[in-house]
């Protein structure tokens, strides 16, 4: 089992750092899944227990100049590691002006991701700062616990409004309630609502548009046959939504959410080389 990678391009390094910073806001610990072509950052809290879950997928070729990986076996050419993403982000923070960053899986005293930052130097000597980030190796019998979550059979799918606008609305509402109701319909309308004994506040968004989902047989999938004006809604923990919006540095070209009525809200943020899915269960 081996892994080593290298980033030289500063723009790629800064972009990778921003993605890790987004993950830090969503997960104290997460799973890093390494394959030949992709990296996955996975948070798999049990939704049934009220936990959110996350699936972030990157193509390694868009970030790394070198990427070598040998999995646990030829027929299972993957590696699953558990780690604290904040430790990786702190290491990358020291690399903002680096000539190169190397990441390597080592096992001297315990399994670690070694991040070696090659910093500019005024002399001919190289200046390398090394960070060892402890990781836990996930045994293969547990890999199925960290597979990509299936797309929920949603009632409504809708594009999100400008995320900065949505973030400012949610931050103001967070001061009034611990819970927020997201409701949307197939006419491109979405409302954010809070209701307490003292106050009721609703923010309306219109003309957002609804993504054209197609099933395997080419027909429109979830939401088919539904009244266009009928609202699907879910009441969720406002802090979890605020964490997603406040920590988001993916800068998506598309952002949308799928609502399973009174069960779950599924957010999808898409950039050219990054996709981030975040699932927040509804509160009964």
N, C-alpha and C positions, 0 to 999 in steps of 0.2 A: 504494500500500500504506500504510494508515493504521491506527493503533490508539490509542485513548485510553479510559480508564475512571476511575471515581471511586467511592470508598467513604466514606460519611459515618457510617453506623451503627457504633458502637464494638464491639458484640457480633459483627457480621459481620466487622469488621476483625480482631478477636482470633481468631475461628474460622479465618479465612483464614491468619493467621500460624501457627496451630497445624498446619494442613495443610502449609504450606511447611516447617515445622520437621520434620514427619514425612518429607517428601521428602528433606530435607537428610541425614537419617540413612541413606537408602537409595541416594543417588546423588550423586556429586561433580559431574557435569554431567548435564543432561537436556535433552529437547526440550519446548518449550512450543508446543502447537498451539492456535491461536485460531480459533474459528468464530463465527458470529453468536450462537449460543445457549450454547456451552459452551467451557470451557478443559480442555485435557488436558496432563498432565505425563507424559512418556514416557521410560523408560530401556530401551534396546534392545540390551543386551549380547548377544552371540551365545550362546544357551544351549548350542549345540554345543561352544563353547569353555569351558564351565564357568561362564559369567556368568549372573547373575540378570537378570530383566527385570521392568519395572514399568509399570503403566497406571493412572493416577489421573485420574478424570473428575469435573468440577464443572459444575453449571449456573450460568451467570454471574448469572442473575436472583436467585439466593439470596444473593449476596454484594455485588453492585455496584449502586449507585444510578444510575450512568450507565455505558453501555458502547457504544462506537461502534467498528466494525471494517470496514475495506474490504480485501479480500484482494488477491492478486496480479493477479486478473482477475475479471470478472463471472461467468464460468463456473467459476472455481476460487476461490471466495470464502473462502479460508483463508490463514493465515500460520503458518509453522513457524520457530521460533527456537531456537537452541542457547544455553544459558547455564548459569551456576553458581548453583544454587538457594540456596547459602549467602549469596551477595551480596544476593539479594532478601530473605532472612530477616533479615539484619543491618539492611537499610533499614527493614523493617517493625517491628523491635524498637524503633526510635526513635519509633514512632508509637502507643505504647500509650495515650497520653492525647490523641491528635490530634483536631482538629475535623473533618479530612477528609484523605484520601490520594488523590492523583491519580497515575495511571500512564499514561505516554505513550511510544510508539515514536518515537524521534528519530534523525536521521542527520546530525549536524553535522560531526564529524571521523571518526566510525565509527558503525555502528548501535548504539544503546543503548536500554534501557528506562529512562526517567527517572521516578523515584519522588519526587514532591513532597509532603512532609509538612507540613500546616498545623497548627502547634502553638499551644496557648493562649498568650495574651500579656496582661500586666498593663496594657499601654498600648493605645492605639487602633491602633497599627501591627501589621500581621500579621507572624508569625514563621514563615518557611517554610524548611525544611531540604530540600535537593535531593540525591538520590543518582543517579548515572549508572551503570547496570549494563551492561557491554559484552555484546552478543549477536552471534551469527552467524546470518545469514539462510540457511535451508536451501532450495536451489533445488528447483523443482517436480519435476525428474527423479528426486529422491531421496525424495519423499514416501512412496512405497510401502514404504520401509524402516521406516516408523513408523506402520503401520496397526495397528488393534487386534488383539492376538494371538487366535487362534482358541481356543475352549474345548477343552482336551485331551479325548480319549476316555478318561475316567478309569475305573479299576476300582472305586474307593470314593470317595464324597463324604460328609463328616461335619461336623457343627457343632463348632467348637472349644470347649474349656473356657474358663472365665473367663481373660481374657488376662493379668491380673496374676498369677494362680496359675501359668499356663504360663510366664510370663516368669521367675518366681523359680526354677522347676524348671530351666529351660534355663540360667540364669545359674550355678546350682550345678554343673550337668553340664559347663559350658564349662571349668571348672577341671580337669576330669578327661580330656577328650578333645576333639579338633578336629572330630569327626564325631558325628552323632546319627541314629539310625534312627527315623523316624516310621512307625508301622503302625496300621491301622484296619480295621474291618470294617463290614458293613451291619447290625450289631446295636447300633450306637451305642457301640462300644468303641474306645478309642484308647490306644496305648502309646508312650511316649518312652523310647528305650533307648540306652545307650552300652555298648560292650564294648571293653576293652583287655586287654593281657596280665595286668594286675594286678587289674582290677576289672570287674564287670558290674553295671550299675544299670538298673532299669526302673521307671518311674512309670506306673501304670494309671489310666485315666479310664473311667468307665462311664456309661451312660444319657445320652449326649450327643445322640443323635438323628441321623437322616440326612435331608438335604434331599430333597424330592420333585422330581426333575428330570423333565421331559417333553420328548420329541422332537417334531419338527414334526407327526408323525402322531398325537400325543396319547398315545403309549405311553411307558412308563418308558424312559429312555434308558440311558446308561452304567451298568454294574453289573447290568443285567437278566439274570436266570438265574444269577447268581453265588451260591454258597453263603454264607448270611448270616454264618456264623462265620469264614469264610476271610479271613485278613489280607492286605491289600495293603501293601507297605512300600517305603520309599525311604530310602537313606542320603544325607544332605545335609551341607553345610558348616554347622557349628553357629553360626559367627559370622554367617552370612547370616540365619539364623533369629533369632538374638539381636538383630541390628540391627532387624529388622522389629518384634519385640515391645518392645524398649526405646525405639524412636523413635516408636512408634504414638501419635498424639494425635488420631486421627480419632474416637475413642470410638464404635466401631461399635455399631449396634443388632443387627446380625447379623455373625458371623464364622464362616467355614467353610473347609475345605480339601479339595481333590480330589487323589487320589493315583493316578498312573499307575505301576503296579508296576515298581519298580527303574528308573524313568525320570525322573519329575518330580513335584514337589509344587507345587500351584497354590493360593495363599491368596487369599481374597476377603473384604474388610472393607467392610461396607455401612453407611452412615448415610443419613439422609433425602435429603441433597443431594450426597453424596459417595460414590463407589465407588473402592476401591483394590484392584487385583489385583497379586499379586507371585508370580513364578515362580522356583522354585529347582530347578536340575537335580540329578538323583541322581548320586552318585559311584560309579563302577563298582567 
